[in-house]
Amino acid sequence: MDFAQFVKNNLLMFVVAIASGGMLLWPFLRRGAGGPWVNAVQATQLINREDAIVVDVREPAEFAQGHILSARNLPMSQLGARVGELDKYKSRAVVLCCATGNRSSRAIAMLKSRGFEKACNLSGGLSGWQQAGLPVEK
């Protein structure tokens, strides 16, 4: 029996193996995108030790439902026009967050292009923050 015949006879097994391998690799591939990622504990350390600011890129209605203490709301839809508001924080660490980390990963690229070398993305977004048992305010 040659390899092609073996694959043909066990096609479902190969599809499952490739799909599960892809699902295992996805988090590693995703971490490479959107700049450096920090978890909730690392973000807390940046906030407490390095006076990092938190920028929440969710829409105002989402932000009003709950956000990280002292976070600034700068919606992704307005970030291009309002990014200048953050220029005074270029030398500080900036932790970007959204609901799950997807929108904020896009915002990282914009901030990096504007010279924010210490910008990082909160892994898991506000959901990850809450899962870690950290406080939010309304």
C-alpha positions as CSV (number, residue, x, y, z in Angstrom):
1,M,0.0,0.0,0.0
2,D,1.5,3.3,-1.0
3,F,1.1,6.6,0.9
4,A,-1.5,8.1,-1.4
5,Q,-3.7,5.1,-1.0
6,F,-3.2,5.2,2.8
7,V,-4.2,8.9,2.8
8,K,-7.2,8.2,0.6
9,N,-8.4,5.4,2.9
10,N,-7.9,7.6,6.1
11,L,-8.9,11.0,4.7
12,L,-11.1,11.9,7.7
13,M,-8.3,11.2,10.1
14,F,-5.9,13.4,8.2
15,V,-8.4,16.3,8.0
16,V,-9.0,16.0,11.8
17,A,-5.2,16.0,12.4
18,I,-4.6,19.0,10.2
19,A,-7.5,20.9,11.7
20,S,-6.5,20.2,15.3
21,G,-2.9,21.1,14.6
22,G,-4.0,24.4,13.1
23,M,-6.1,25.1,16.2
24,L,-3.1,24.4,18.4
25,L,-0.9,26.8,16.3
26,W,-3.4,29.6,15.9
27,P,-2.7,31.3,19.3
28,F,1.0,31.3,18.6
29,L,0.5,32.8,15.1
30,R,-1.9,35.4,16.5
31,R,0.4,36.5,19.2
32,G,2.9,37.6,16.5
33,A,0.3,40.0,15.2
34,G,-0.8,43.2,16.9
35,G,2.4,44.0,18.7
36,P,3.5,42.7,22.1
37,W,0.9,41.1,24.2
38,V,0.6,41.2,28.0
39,N,-1.7,39.2,30.3
40,A,-3.8,40.8,33.0
41,V,-1.1,40.4,35.7
42,Q,1.6,41.9,33.5
43,A,-0.7,44.8,32.6
44,T,-1.3,45.4,36.3
45,Q,2.4,45.5,36.9
46,L,2.9,48.0,34.1
47,I,0.2,50.2,35.5
48,N,1.5,50.0,39.1
49,R,5.3,50.0,38.5
50,E,5.7,52.0,35.3
51,D,2.6,54.3,35.5
52,A,1.2,52.8,32.2
53,I,-2.0,54.3,30.8
54,V,-4.8,52.1,29.7
55,V,-6.5,53.0,26.4
56,D,-9.8,51.2,25.8
57,V,-10.7,51.2,22.1
58,R,-14.2,50.0,22.4
59,E,-17.2,52.1,21.5
60,P,-18.5,54.5,24.2
61,A,-21.6,52.4,24.9
62,E,-19.4,49.3,25.5
63,F,-17.0,51.4,27.7
64,A,-20.0,52.7,29.8
65,Q,-21.0,49.1,30.6
66,G,-17.6,48.6,32.4
67,H,-14.0,49.2,31.9
68,I,-10.6,49.0,33.6
69,L,-10.1,51.5,36.4
70,S,-8.7,54.9,35.1
71,A,-8.9,53.7,31.4
72,R,-9.2,56.3,28.7
73,N,-11.8,55.6,26.1
74,L,-10.6,56.3,22.5
75,P,-12.9,54.3,20.2
76,M,-11.2,52.4,17.3
77,S,-13.6,54.2,14.9
78,Q,-12.1,57.6,16.0
79,L,-8.5,56.5,16.8
80,G,-7.1,57.9,13.5
81,A,-8.5,61.3,14.2
82,R,-7.9,61.4,17.9
83,V,-4.5,59.6,18.3
84,G,-2.9,63.0,18.9
85,E,-4.5,63.1,22.3
86,L,-2.1,60.4,23.4
87,D,1.1,62.1,22.1
88,K,2.0,63.3,25.6
89,Y,2.2,59.6,26.7
90,K,4.7,58.4,24.1
91,S,7.4,57.8,26.6
92,R,5.1,55.8,28.9
93,A,3.8,52.3,28.6
94,V,0.4,52.1,26.9
95,V,-1.8,49.1,27.4
96,L,-4.5,48.9,24.7
97,C,-7.6,46.9,25.4
98,C,-11.0,46.1,23.9
99,A,-13.5,43.4,24.5
100,T,-11.4,40.4,23.4
101,G,-8.1,41.8,22.1
102,N,-9.0,41.9,18.4
103,R,-9.7,45.6,17.9
104,S,-6.8,46.6,20.1
105,S,-4.4,44.5,18.1
106,R,-5.2,46.7,15.1
107,A,-4.7,49.9,17.2
108,I,-1.2,48.8,18.1
109,A,0.0,49.2,14.6
110,M,-1.3,52.7,14.4
111,L,0.3,53.7,17.7
112,K,3.6,52.0,16.8
113,S,3.7,54.0,13.5
114,R,3.3,57.2,15.6
115,G,6.3,56.4,17.8
116,F,4.6,54.6,20.8
117,E,7.4,52.1,21.4
118,K,6.0,50.8,24.7
119,A,2.5,50.1,23.4
120,C,1.2,46.6,24.2
121,N,-2.1,44.7,23.8
122,L,-4.0,43.2,26.7
123,S,-4.4,39.5,25.9
124,G,-8.0,38.5,26.1
125,G,-9.1,42.1,26.4
126,L,-11.6,43.1,29.1
127,S,-12.9,39.5,29.2
128,G,-9.4,38.3,30.1
129,W,-9.1,41.1,32.7
130,Q,-12.4,40.0,34.4
131,Q,-11.5,36.3,34.2
132,A,-8.4,37.1,36.2
133,G,-10.7,38.6,38.9
134,L,-9.5,42.1,38.4
135,P,-11.8,45.1,39.1
136,V,-13.8,47.1,36.5
137,E,-15.7,50.3,37.0
138,K,-18.8,51.7,35.4
